[in-house]
Amino acid sequence: FENKSRLLLVSNSTLHGGGYLQHCQQQIQDFFGKNVKRILFVPYALQDRDAYTKTARDKFITLGYEVDSVHETPDPVEAVRKAEGIFIGGGNTFRLLKALYDNKLVTEIRKRVLEDGIPYMGSSAGTNVSTISINTTNDMPIVYPPTFAAIGLVPFNINPHYLDADPNSKHMGETREQRIVQYHEEHDTPCVLGLREGSLLLVEGNKATLLGSTKARLFKRGKHTTEYEPGSDLSFLLTDAQ
């Protein structure tokens, strides 16, 4: 079975000082290309789906794409089956994953992306749900999805908005690094890729490349963490028996 997956997994939609998806708009156009005309948007991570869809629609129209939102259709499953490309936006990861399961879209999206090769873009929570599980989200568990297992388009975890500890801070809560290390204290936990704001991961079949303006930090269970520069080949994350 040939891996046809094409993924653009973004840490965050808005970079400080810029507009919505502005920092990665060139990568978005390169990713969806000229053949995709309409993108199916999934606004489930935010409560006001209409307003969220308008934000996405207004941006994508400037890039040359029409947007249909899955919440505007009477049959979400059918909408996914017909979609030319998918964009899942950020917000609360638990709310998003629960809605994906409630609407029976998890296996449907997995099939469309892995078997049919339609492009999938995720931002923040939309990046979390594309991975093996949502165990490394930063969000509060405001609702209860049936499982933390997610769409599973890649076999590892991502921590979006990855934040380095500020040595001058007086905050006594755990650092992000400590939280990820706690996750790795559990058995059989996969790698976690910490995507700082401004970084994104492009997956094309068996190839994964770090794009954007910031470095990413990779956490492996029981091993030292590693830093990767933009442009790095991270394809090993897709195949490693972790």
Summary of the structure (lengths in Angstrom):
residues: 242
radius of gyration: 17.0
end to end distance: 20.7
largest distance: 51.8
contacts: 804
relative contact order: 0.17
helix: 30%
strand: 22%
